[in-house]
Amino acid sequence: MRYVVELQATVTRFDAVASSPYNLTLVRRVIKKRSASARRVTLRPNGRLLGRRRKLRVRIEVTATDAAGNVRVVRRTLNARR
């Protein structure tokens, strides 16, 4: 199994007419897992990407790929504070 874990946020700019949601990947981790046990992943984004915001809405996206090439994507959205 191979897992790709991403922490995504939305960037809005003054000159952007329509910004797509969660268009910035803050952190990305790749895990190659051989055992069936649970795994904990720490996602710590760079402070420059967050700016001065104290609260933000982020999305965690986990992509799992098995040996046969089957892909499953799971997304969860949460409110985060610094």
C-alpha positions in Angstrom: 0.0 0.0 0.0 1.1 3.5 -0.7 -0.6 6.5 0.9 -0.3 10.2 -0.1 -1.5 12.6 2.6 -2.1 16.2 1.6 -3.2 19.3 3.6 -4.9 21.8 1.3 -6.1 25.3 1.8 -7.9 28.0 -0.3 -5.9 31.0 -1.6 -7.9 34.0 -2.6 -6.4 37.0 -4.3 -7.8 40.4 -5.0 -7.2 40.1 -8.8 -8.7 36.6 -9.0 -12.2 36.6 -10.5 -13.0 33.0 -9.5 -10.7 31.0 -7.3 -11.2 27.3 -7.0 -11.6 25.9 -3.5 -8.5 24.3 -1.9 -6.1 25.4 -4.6 -2.9 25.3 -2.5 -1.2 22.2 -1.1 0.3 23.2 2.3 2.0 19.9 3.1 2.4 16.6 1.3 3.6 13.3 2.8 4.1 9.9 1.1 3.9 6.8 3.2 4.8 3.3 1.9 3.2 1.0 4.4 3.8 -2.7 4.6 2.0 -3.6 7.9 -1.7 -3.5 8.7 -1.3 -1.4 11.8 -2.5 2.2 12.1 -0.1 5.0 11.2 0.1 8.5 12.5 1.2 11.4 10.2 2.1 14.9 11.3 1.4 17.6 8.8 3.1 20.9 9.7 2.8 23.5 7.0 5.3 26.3 6.5 4.4 29.5 8.4 4.9 31.7 5.3 2.2 29.8 3.4 -0.3 30.5 6.2 0.4 34.2 6.6 -1.2 36.0 9.6 -4.4 34.0 9.7 -5.2 32.4 13.0 -8.1 30.3 11.8 -8.5 28.6 8.5 -10.5 25.9 6.9 -8.3 23.1 5.5 -9.0 19.8 3.7 -7.1 16.6 4.3 -6.9 14.4 1.3 -5.6 10.8 1.6 -4.9 8.8 -1.6 -4.4 5.1 -1.2 -2.9 2.9 -3.9 -2.5 -0.9 -3.6 -0.1 -3.2 -5.5 -2.7 -3.8 -8.3 -2.9 0.0 -9.0 -6.4 0.5 -7.5 -6.8 4.1 -6.2 -9.1 5.4 -3.5 -9.3 9.0 -2.4 -10.8 10.2 0.9 -11.3 13.9 1.7 -12.2 15.5 5.0 -12.6 19.2 5.7 -12.0 20.8 9.1 -11.5 24.1 10.8 -7.9 24.6 12.1 -6.4 27.1 14.5 -2.8 28.0 15.1 
